Amino acid sequence: DGTGIISGQSGAFRMGINDKDPQKMLELPEEYIRSTFLDKDSFLWVLGDEGDVFRWKDGQVKDFTAIINPDLGGLKDGLYDPFHKLYWFCSNIGSIVWNGEGTHMFHSGNGLNSDSPWSITQDSTGRIWIGHEKGVECIDVDKKKITFIGYDQGFTPVETNSGAAMTDSKGDVWFGTISSATRVRIHDLKNDDRTGVLRIQKVLVDKQPVYEELYGDTACPPLVLNYNQNNF
C-alpha cells in the first residue's frame, strides 16, 4: 500500500506516503532489526541482529525463532522465493532455507564459499544470489547447482556489503560492495568458450638464451638439450 518499513537499531518503523515521521511498530521487540521482507500473503518478516525471526501482519506478531533459527545465528538479510515457495535467511552461520516444514543450511561445508552470507536477492529466472566477503554465489534450485563468482571469475570488488543486494526491472542483480555498486548481467553469463594459442616468448637455459620469439614466428621449435642443461 506504499508503506515503507525501516529497520533500525531500536526496532522497526513504518512510514506511509502521507506520514511526516516514521511510526515505531510497538508490537515488535525493541531490538536491532537488520532486515524485513514480504511473502506472497503480505506477511512481513522481521529479522533481528541477534537471530530472532518474527512474522507480522495487521498488528499481530508470531515468533518463528525456535522453528527457523534455533541456533540464533545473527540474521542479516532474507527474502521469500515465490518460484519455489521457500524462505531464505542470511545468518552468520550460513544461509537458512525454510519450506514451511523444515530447514536446510547452506555453508562452506556443502557448497558455499562462506559461512557468513549477508545479502540476498533473486533474479528474473528464479535463481538465488547471495553476497558475502569473498564475492557472490548463484544458487540454481532447479538444477541443484551453486556457482561462485569471486575475484578470479571477474567480481573484482570481492567483498559485498550487508543487506545491499537488489534485482532491477531487467532481472539483473546488483550488489553494494566495499568500493562500488556492481551489476551482474545474468543473461550474459555463460561458459568461457574462447580458444587461443600458447606462445613462448623466450627460453633461457642456464641463463643463456636458446630461443626468442620474433615477429611472424608461429611457435617455439623443438629444443634438443644436453643432460646437464636442466635449469630453465
Buried (B, 14 or more C-beta within 10 A) or exposed (E): EEEEBBBBEEBBBBBEEEEEEBEBBEEBBEBBBBBBBEBEEEBBBBBBBBBBBBBBEEEEBEEBBEBBBEEBBBBBBBBBBEEEEBBBBBBBBBBBBBEEEEBEBBBEEEBBBBBBBBBBBBBBEBBBBBBBBBBBBBBEBEEEEBBBBBEEEEBEBBBBBBBBBBBEEEBBBBBBBEEEEBEBEBEEEEEEEEEEEEEEEEBEBEEEEBBEBEEEEEEBEEEEEEEEEEEE
